[in-house]
Amino acid sequence: MLKKNDLIPLEIESVTSSEGSGVGRHEGMVVFVPGTAPGDRLAVRVVKVLSSYCYGIIQEVLSPGPGRIEPACPVCRRCGGCALQHLSYEEEVRIKGRWIADALSRIGGMEIPLEAMHPSPQSTGYRNKAQYPIGQGPDGAFCGFYAPRSHTIVPCGGDCLLQPPFFGEIARAVCGYIDQSGQRPYDEKAHRGLFRHLYLRWGEATGQVMVCLVVNGQSIPQPRLLISRVLAACPQVTSILLNVNTGRTNVILGKETKALFGEPVIRDVLAGVEVEISPLSFYQVNHQGAELLYRQAAELAALSPGETLLDLYCGAGTIGLSMAKEAKELIGVEAVESAVRDAERNAARSGIRNARFLCADAGKAAARLEAEGLRPAVVVLDPPRKGCDEATLSAVARMAPERIVMVSCNPATLARDLRRLAGEGYRVRSVRGVDMFPRTVHVETLALIQREAP
């Protein structure tokens, strides 16, 4: 029986989709080891033992697996955001395809070959959004990320390989301003200090950048100094905002936002749709990856001009609006009122007149539309990580669309929902993966489900 602090030999067989830990077996016991690659032969120190599995850490790499590389980021092991930095990108894409196939088989009960696993057009510098907690160090203010399962800030200076280099320049400019301001970063335990978070957004197609400083107060000293330092660091900045968050909360943004410079929004173009982005707007963090994802979804939907498209969980409407010109009508459904307003503005700005949006729970809206006699040819389902509820799937099935395109950020809940739809007379015709989040444990999956003839 294994005990804590035992040193054991271990070969890594696979990688978990939950945290990116390697999995091996020793004397019948499953051992999870972070930062490992399939094929690694290791000496592992056991750090925690449970009834049927245990956790270990690498003591020594005896022989590296074929996909192991040296991480390019010096803080990735402490930060925890890039759980797969130690893998080549080719190996990462292969593993993510395996996660999708395993979920379909194990949870969905379907042996469906993955049609394609599309890598992201960029594996670094792709994120158009950053949320840095601000800390105080011996040399002044710094930006970083929370370490896993904690609120300890790991300093990174704003330089994250997943984000564009100018985000780091902005972060350093803001920290320089904080040091000059005479005020200190926020201490969440004491609920004292002014500067809480630095929140950045970037419109890749337009080049516009938003800088939002989240503060524990109503104002900041010397706002013109902040503006001048930020613009000197990054002339692309078109919006500098102050967000007020005085609560004892883990929520990053407060409800009140004030414009210090420029407009309160930035603009971008995604898959032909003009979008307006505020601090609270939902927007895909990988612009080029999202365009790839939307092209794949449109290909699976295969809309014709006489067909109606129903887009459930539509958010700001971008995925449905990107297909609207191919359809007779687009109906979008979203439960968040501000997102519905964003969707309506995005449609108007893009000149799309055959779209309407409903603010409602997806399941209730689907049931209501079904009762009204709506018979869409295509339904797009893009639910949150928890997947679709049974009421939504049942209502969609009663509408009897010819095709359902599911877009999921969680292969496990996707497989569960596909199994439910199979019981409603649908068959999975195609499954494709798109890596929207390189170097992390997240992956997007698209599935085409077609109604079988009665």
TAGISUL-V488785 format. One record per residue. N is the residue number from 1. RES is the residue in one letter. PHI is phi in radians with two decimals (NA if undefined). PSI is psi in degrees with one decimal (none if undefined). OMEGA is omega as a letter, one per 40 degrees, with the letter a starting at -180 (999 if undefined). Layout:
BEGIN
n=[N/N]
res=[RES/RES]
phi=[PHI/PHI]
psi=[PSI/PSI]
omega=[OMEGA/OMEGA]
END
This chain:
BEGIN
n=[1/2/3/4/5/6/7/8/9/10/11/12/13/14/15/16/17/18/19/20/21/22/23/24/25/26/27/28/29/30/31/32/33/34/35/36/37/38/39/40/41/42/43/44/45/46/47/48/49/50/51/52/53/54/55/56/57/58/59/60/61/62/63/64/65/66/67/68/69/70/71/72/73/74/75/76/77/78/79/80/81/82/83/84/85/86/87/88/89/90/91/92/93/94/95/96/97/98/99/100/101/102/103/104/105/106/107/108/109/110/111/112/113/114/115/116/117/118/119/120/121/122/123/124/125/126/127/128/129/130/131/132/133/134/135/136/137/138/139/140/141/142/143/144/145/146/147/148/149/150/151/152/153/154/155/156/157/158/159/160/161/162/163/164/165/166/167/168/169/170/171/172/173/174/175/176/177/178/179/180/181/182/183/184/185/186/187/188/189/190/191/192/193/194/195/196/197/198/199/200/201/202/203/204/205/206/207/208/209/210/211/212/213/214/215/216/217/218/219/220/221/222/223/224/225/226/227/228/229/230/231/232/233/234/235/236/237/238/239/240/241/242/243/244/245/246/247/248/249/250/251/252/253/254/255/256/257/258/259/260/261/262/263/264/265/266/267/268/269/270/271/272/273/274/275/276/277/278/279/280/281/282/283/284/285/286/287/288/289/290/291/292/293/294/295/296/297/298/299/300/301/302/303/304/305/306/307/308/309/310/311/312/313/314/315/316/317/318/319/320/321/322/323/324/325/326/327/328/329/330/331/332/333/334/335/336/337/338/339/340/341/342/343/344/345/346/347/348/349/350/351/352/353/354/355/356/357/358/359/360/361/362/363/364/365/366/367/368/369/370/371/372/373/374/375/376/377/378/379/380/381/382/383/384/385/386/387/388/389/390/391/392/393/394/395/396/397/398/399/400/401/402/403/404/405/406/407/408/409/410/411/412/413/414/415/416/417/418/419/420/421/422/423/424/425/426/427/428/429/430/431/432/433/434/435/436/437/438/439/440/441/442/443/444/445/446/447/448/449/450/451/452/453/454]
res=[M/L/K/K/N/D/L/I/P/L/E/I/E/S/V/T/S/S/E/G/S/G/V/G/R/H/E/G/M/V/V/F/V/P/G/T/A/P/G/D/R/L/A/V/R/V/V/K/V/L/S/S/Y/C/Y/G/I/I/Q/E/V/L/S/P/G/P/G/R/I/E/P/A/C/P/V/C/R/R/C/G/G/C/A/L/Q/H/L/S/Y/E/E/E/V/R/I/K/G/R/W/I/A/D/A/L/S/R/I/G/G/M/E/I/P/L/E/A/M/H/P/S/P/Q/S/T/G/Y/R/N/K/A/Q/Y/P/I/G/Q/G/P/D/G/A/F/C/G/F/Y/A/P/R/S/H/T/I/V/P/C/G/G/D/C/L/L/Q/P/P/F/F/G/E/I/A/R/A/V/C/G/Y/I/D/Q/S/G/Q/R/P/Y/D/E/K/A/H/R/G/L/F/R/H/L/Y/L/R/W/G/E/A/T/G/Q/V/M/V/C/L/V/V/N/G/Q/S/I/P/Q/P/R/L/L/I/S/R/V/L/A/A/C/P/Q/V/T/S/I/L/L/N/V/N/T/G/R/T/N/V/I/L/G/K/E/T/K/A/L/F/G/E/P/V/I/R/D/V/L/A/G/V/E/V/E/I/S/P/L/S/F/Y/Q/V/N/H/Q/G/A/E/L/L/Y/R/Q/A/A/E/L/A/A/L/S/P/G/E/T/L/L/D/L/Y/C/G/A/G/T/I/G/L/S/M/A/K/E/A/K/E/L/I/G/V/E/A/V/E/S/A/V/R/D/A/E/R/N/A/A/R/S/G/I/R/N/A/R/F/L/C/A/D/A/G/K/A/A/A/R/L/E/A/E/G/L/R/P/A/V/V/V/L/D/P/P/R/K/G/C/D/E/A/T/L/S/A/V/A/R/M/A/P/E/R/I/V/M/V/S/C/N/P/A/T/L/A/R/D/L/R/R/L/A/G/E/G/Y/R/V/R/S/V/R/G/V/D/M/F/P/R/T/V/H/V/E/T/L/A/L/I/Q/R/E/A/P]
phi=[NA/-1.19/-2.24/-0.98/1.39/-1.06/-1.85/-2.25/-1.40/-2.67/-1.94/-1.46/-1.73/-2.73/-2.28/-1.33/-1.47/-1.42/-2.24/1.34/-1.41/-1.31/-2.16/-2.39/-2.31/-2.36/0.90/1.45/-1.69/-1.32/-2.17/-1.78/-2.37/-1.20/1.24/-2.12/-2.20/-0.97/1.63/-1.05/-1.89/-2.31/-1.77/-2.07/-1.66/-1.27/-2.02/-2.73/-2.13/-2.02/-1.16/-2.15/-2.71/-2.59/-2.05/-2.45/-2.21/-1.23/-1.62/-2.78/-1.56/-1.38/-2.67/-1.29/-1.21/-1.13/-1.71/-1.36/-2.34/-1.43/-1.01/-1.38/-1.69/-1.25/-1.99/-1.07/-1.23/-1.48/-1.22/1.47/-1.22/-1.80/-1.20/-2.04/-1.08/-1.50/-1.88/-1.11/-1.13/-1.07/-1.18/-1.04/-1.11/-1.08/-1.12/-1.14/-1.09/-1.16/-1.03/-1.11/-1.07/-1.13/-1.14/-1.07/-1.31/-1.31/-1.71/-1.46/1.18/-2.17/-1.67/-1.92/-1.17/-1.23/-1.14/-2.78/-2.17/-1.59/-1.23/-1.18/-1.01/-2.25/-1.78/-2.34/1.13/-1.60/-1.32/-1.74/-2.54/-2.46/-2.26/-1.74/-1.19/-1.85/-2.10/-2.07/-1.99/-1.11/-1.79/2.16/-1.22/-2.52/-1.85/-2.91/-2.40/-1.26/-1.12/-0.97/0.98/-2.72/-2.01/-1.39/-1.52/-1.58/-1.13/-2.35/1.17/1.48/-1.60/-2.02/-1.15/-1.42/-2.01/-1.15/-1.01/-1.22/-1.07/-1.13/-1.10/-1.11/-1.04/-1.16/-1.12/-1.17/-1.14/-1.09/-1.09/-1.01/-1.10/-1.42/-1.29/1.49/-1.93/-1.90/-1.07/-1.26/-1.90/-1.23/-1.22/-1.56/0.98/-2.29/1.73/-1.73/-1.64/-1.71/-2.45/-1.96/-2.10/-2.09/-2.39/-2.41/-1.63/-1.12/-1.26/-1.67/1.47/-1.29/-2.22/-1.91/-2.05/-2.17/-1.76/-1.66/-2.25/-1.61/3.01/-1.72/-2.73/-2.24/-1.31/0.86/-1.04/-1.16/-1.14/-1.01/-1.04/-1.13/-1.20/-1.16/-1.16/-1.16/-1.32/-2.61/-1.10/-1.23/-1.15/-2.02/-2.59/-2.14/-2.12/-2.06/-1.87/-1.68/-2.41/-1.79/-1.49/-1.46/-2.64/-1.53/-1.16/-1.28/-1.67/-1.52/-1.49/-1.90/-2.26/-2.06/-1.51/-1.65/-2.67/1.28/-1.56/-1.41/-2.42/-2.10/-2.16/-2.63/-2.25/-2.20/0.92/1.45/-1.82/-1.38/-2.21/-1.99/-2.08/-1.83/-1.00/-1.61/-1.19/-1.33/-2.70/-1.03/-1.41/-2.05/-1.08/-1.18/-1.13/-1.14/-1.10/-1.11/-1.03/-1.17/-1.08/-1.13/-1.11/-1.13/-1.12/-1.23/-1.18/0.84/-1.23/-2.12/-1.02/-1.60/-1.81/-1.70/-1.96/-1.88/-1.96/-1.59/1.02/-1.38/1.02/-1.42/1.50/-1.13/-1.19/-1.19/-1.11/-1.16/-1.88/-1.04/-1.20/-1.60/-2.00/-1.26/-2.64/-2.01/-2.09/-1.88/-2.25/-2.64/-1.46/-1.62/-1.06/-1.11/-1.18/-1.11/-1.08/-1.06/-1.07/-1.12/-1.17/-1.10/-1.11/-1.11/-1.13/-1.59/1.24/-1.67/-1.87/-1.79/-2.15/-2.41/-2.27/-2.02/-1.66/-2.92/-1.06/-1.01/-1.13/-1.15/-1.14/-1.10/-1.13/-1.15/-1.14/-1.14/-1.15/-1.37/1.65/-1.15/-2.27/-1.18/-1.29/-2.35/-2.07/-1.78/-2.03/-2.26/-1.36/-1.19/-1.01/-1.27/1.43/-1.54/-1.47/-1.13/-1.09/-1.13/-1.10/-1.13/-1.13/-1.09/-1.07/-1.17/-1.22/0.98/-1.13/-1.16/-2.38/-2.14/-1.90/-1.79/-2.07/-2.38/-1.70/-2.42/-0.99/-1.18/-1.25/-1.05/-1.06/-1.05/-1.21/-1.12/-1.12/-1.09/-1.18/-1.07/-1.32/-1.82/1.65/-2.03/-2.23/-1.30/-1.85/-2.72/-2.30/-2.32/-1.89/-2.31/-1.48/-1.48/-2.33/-0.96/1.32/-2.00/-1.51/-1.69/-2.66/-1.74/-2.29/-2.03/-2.37/-1.80/-2.07/-2.01/-1.31/-1.43/-1.12/-1.14]
psi=[128.5/146.6/158.0/138.3/0.0/142.8/119.3/150.6/145.3/137.4/131.3/127.9/-35.4/-178.2/135.5/148.1/-12.2/-47.5/-2.4/19.4/146.9/153.2/127.9/176.7/136.6/116.4/43.6/-6.3/131.2/134.2/125.5/130.6/115.4/156.4/28.2/162.3/148.8/134.2/-11.5/134.1/122.7/157.9/121.6/134.9/121.0/129.0/-16.9/133.4/127.0/-171.9/-41.1/-0.2/168.8/170.4/145.6/170.2/155.6/125.1/-40.2/139.4/108.7/-39.7/116.9/147.2/163.1/-21.3/2.6/137.6/169.6/125.0/137.9/-20.4/127.9/-17.2/7.8/-33.2/-32.4/-35.9/-46.6/-6.0/-37.3/79.3/-14.0/20.6/-21.8/2.9/147.9/153.3/-34.5/-41.5/-38.9/-46.3/-40.4/-44.1/-41.6/-36.3/-37.1/-38.3/-44.2/-49.0/-40.7/-41.0/-41.8/-40.2/-49.8/-42.3/-41.5/-17.1/27.7/128.0/78.3/120.9/140.1/118.8/-40.6/149.5/105.1/121.4/158.7/142.9/-28.1/135.1/-9.5/158.1/19.6/-20.0/128.6/15.2/137.1/141.9/99.4/121.6/146.5/129.1/173.0/120.8/-179.7/-24.1/8.5/-168.3/148.6/156.2/151.6/-153.5/153.5/134.0/156.1/134.4/34.7/173.1/26.8/125.7/123.0/114.2/137.6/-1.5/11.1/-5.0/94.8/132.4/-17.7/-11.0/158.2/149.4/-30.9/-16.2/-40.5/-38.6/-42.0/-44.6/-43.1/-37.3/-41.9/-41.5/-36.3/-40.7/-44.4/-43.6/-32.2/-19.2/-20.9/-0.8/157.7/158.8/160.8/136.6/107.6/-27.1/-41.7/-12.3/44.3/161.0/157.6/-47.0/116.4/-58.1/153.9/123.6/120.1/142.2/149.9/128.8/102.7/-38.7/-34.0/-21.8/-2.3/143.1/137.0/134.5/120.7/118.2/120.7/124.9/153.6/66.3/-177.4/-14.0/173.3/153.0/146.6/58.7/-30.2/-31.4/-43.3/-49.0/-47.5/-39.2/-40.4/-46.1/-33.2/-35.6/-34.5/94.4/-14.0/-13.8/124.2/-4.4/122.3/119.9/155.1/120.8/130.7/118.3/96.4/8.4/156.8/88.0/156.2/-8.5/133.1/-51.1/138.7/-178.3/-17.3/129.1/132.5/140.0/124.0/-29.5/135.3/-157.0/162.9/3.3/163.5/167.2/153.8/172.5/122.1/117.2/40.8/-1.1/125.5/128.2/150.5/129.8/121.1/174.0/-32.5/-6.1/139.1/134.9/139.5/132.9/-15.0/97.9/-52.1/-36.2/-38.9/-39.5/-39.3/-46.2/-45.8/-37.1/-42.0/-41.4/-42.2/-37.8/-41.1/-36.5/-36.8/52.5/149.9/161.2/-23.4/5.1/148.1/137.4/126.9/121.6/102.1/147.2/48.7/-12.4/-131.9/8.9/3.1/-40.2/-43.0/-42.2/-30.8/-18.2/-6.8/-34.3/-15.2/-5.9/165.3/-44.3/145.2/129.4/118.6/143.6/129.9/139.8/-18.3/118.1/-42.6/-34.4/-37.1/-42.5/-40.5/-43.5/-43.1/-41.7/-39.2/-39.6/-46.9/-42.3/-32.1/2.9/27.0/113.5/-3.6/28.6/140.8/153.4/140.1/135.9/103.6/159.4/138.3/-45.9/-45.6/-41.0/-41.2/-41.4/-41.7/-43.9/-36.6/-40.9/-29.5/-5.9/12.0/131.9/76.1/146.0/-33.7/135.5/129.8/127.5/117.3/70.5/169.1/-178.6/-30.0/-7.8/-168.2/146.6/164.3/-33.9/-40.2/-48.9/-39.4/-43.8/-40.9/-44.8/-37.5/-27.5/-20.2/49.3/150.5/-37.5/140.2/127.8/117.0/131.8/121.6/140.1/7.9/101.4/-30.6/-49.6/-29.7/-48.7/-41.7/-45.8/-34.9/-38.0/-40.5/-43.9/-30.2/-32.7/-8.4/12.5/21.9/152.6/137.2/126.2/-27.7/139.7/129.2/145.7/146.3/122.3/94.6/-14.2/65.5/145.5/0.8/175.5/8.5/147.9/145.9/146.0/139.4/141.2/136.8/124.1/128.9/145.6/132.5/147.6/137.7/none]
omega=[a/i/i/i/i/i/a/i/a/i/a/a/a/a/a/i/a/a/a/i/i/a/i/i/i/a/i/a/i/a/i/a/i/i/a/a/i/a/i/i/a/i/a/i/i/a/i/a/i/a/a/i/i/i/i/i/a/i/i/i/a/i/a/i/a/a/a/i/i/a/a/a/a/a/a/a/i/a/i/a/a/a/a/a/a/i/i/a/i/i/i/a/i/a/a/i/i/i/a/a/i/i/i/a/a/a/a/a/a/i/a/i/i/a/i/i/a/i/i/i/i/i/i/i/a/a/i/a/i/i/a/i/a/a/i/i/a/a/i/a/i/i/i/i/i/i/a/i/i/i/i/a/i/a/i/a/a/a/i/a/i/a/i/a/a/i/i/i/i/a/i/i/a/i/i/i/a/a/i/a/a/i/a/i/a/i/a/i/a/a/i/a/a/a/a/a/i/a/a/i/a/i/a/a/a/a/a/a/i/i/a/i/a/a/i/a/a/a/i/i/i/a/i/i/i/a/a/a/a/a/i/a/a/a/i/a/i/a/i/a/i/i/a/i/a/a/i/a/i/i/a/a/i/a/a/i/a/i/i/a/i/a/i/a/i/a/i/i/a/i/i/a/i/a/i/a/i/i/a/a/i/i/i/a/a/a/a/i/i/i/i/i/a/i/i/i/i/i/i/a/i/a/i/a/a/a/i/i/i/a/i/a/a/a/i/i/a/a/i/i/i/i/a/a/i/a/i/a/i/i/i/a/a/a/a/a/a/i/i/i/i/a/i/i/i/i/a/a/a/i/a/a/a/a/i/a/a/i/a/i/a/a/a/i/i/i/a/i/i/i/i/i/i/i/a/i/a/i/i/i/i/a/i/a/a/i/a/i/a/i/i/a/i/a/i/a/i/i/i/i/i/a/i/i/i/i/a/i/a/a/a/i/i/a/i/a/i/i/i/a/i/i/i/i/i/i/i/a/a/i/a/i/i/a/i/a/a/i/i/a/a/i/i/i/i/i/i/i/a/i/i/i/a/999]
END
